[in-house]
């Protein structure tokens, strides 16, 4: 099928339609989110592979079955412990809120403070994407550490907990950035500035740190702090000279007038929502 | 005022194979993965749009395509990334459209839109042109549409399409022929309604 066999592009209307298609582009944000998701997936896969490798290595030893039982016992122990804590909390709550004559302990409601918190919005696609299997998801009875602990990995975190921690950290950062961006888009530049600074403070070196910087740049510019905005722009260019962020920073620098306002990205022509 | 759309897309800024300067402390994907996204995301996203997905759904679907591709990166022959990605995109779009068909929010029947046809002047605007293109493409059968888009718009060769979709070359040819016929019929109907001349 040669080039000559392609549809008649000499027809001006067809040419215009096809050219319009070629001119359509995804938002930079969609690209960034995919890169971020790929980074998270790579981390998860690496951690999972490390876990599997460790398990495989153990399995080659004569004591493999012992280790297996030890793991089972560990999770069972955690499950039992969690259950005991739940029952204890229920009992305490009952003593606190119920009259002494109450014979029925409302376990479910009393244990609510220990229930898993609602899952934050995930960065993964919603269209039935294959999700990487987390090591701790392979054990149905095991409680998810992310439900019981802080999302940030701790020095004591087990390898199995690392994927959740990484994903949670990214989700938190995404939420933080989304808040700053929403503030910027709704014209609350001051709020956007403080939020973007908070994102940088709480997620130093995060995957979306360039995004936070960019929002800070726009917010400063909207607040009339052109010089500060230009400083951020120069920093963005220095950190990632070929990134889309740097292109925007250059646009700001090239605008010349420190007080001229360059519009931030549209509120979601291609969906600026968090995945 | 600087137009946001005037910012070049990443693929124009970064040559394939090159990676951005890493963000300090970030866990950026490996360079080939990153280059894959930067070089091919716009084309994959555009193909997904022409397959019938909304912009927001195309964002999600494109992400899914690349996440899927990363898992099979070692199977992708260097130089054939685009065909591979388009093949995955076709599958993802097919599944996505099956669920989106229930919503049916954007692909109304082409025939029922005769009264709102854009004029020839308005067609100069790219957005209008894309709307018309998408409506014309929506009249094509989905499997025909995928082949038509990949060949006519994304300019993949027939052997590449056959490989990407895992279908015989003859099937590609027949779908392409049907796609052209159906597209031409839709275009002719549009011209009759609007009086647009060739």
Interface residues (C-beta under 8 A of the other chain):
Chain A: X1 X6 X7 X11 X12 X13 X14 X16 X17 X18 X19 X20 X21 X22 X23 X24 X25 X26 X27 X28 X30 X31 X33 X34 X35 X37 X38 X39 X40 X41 X42 X43 X45 X124 X125 X126 X127 X128 X129 X130 X166 X204 X205 X206 X207 X209 X210 X239 X240 X241 X242 X243 X244 X247 X248 X251 X252 X255 X260 X261 X262 X263 X264 X265 X266 X268 X269 X270 X271 X273 X275
Chain B: X1 X2 X4 X5 X6 X7 X8 X9 X10 X13 X14 X18 X20 X21 X23 X24 X25 X26 X27 X28 X29 X30 X33 X34 X37 X38 X41 X42 X45 X46 X49 X50 X55 X56 X57 X58 X59 X60 X61 X62 X63 X64 X66 X67 X68 X70 X71 X92 X95 X96 X99 X123 X124 X126 X127 X129 X130 X132 X133 X136 X151 X152 X153 X155 X157 X158 X172 X173 X176 X180 X183 X187 X191 X196 X198
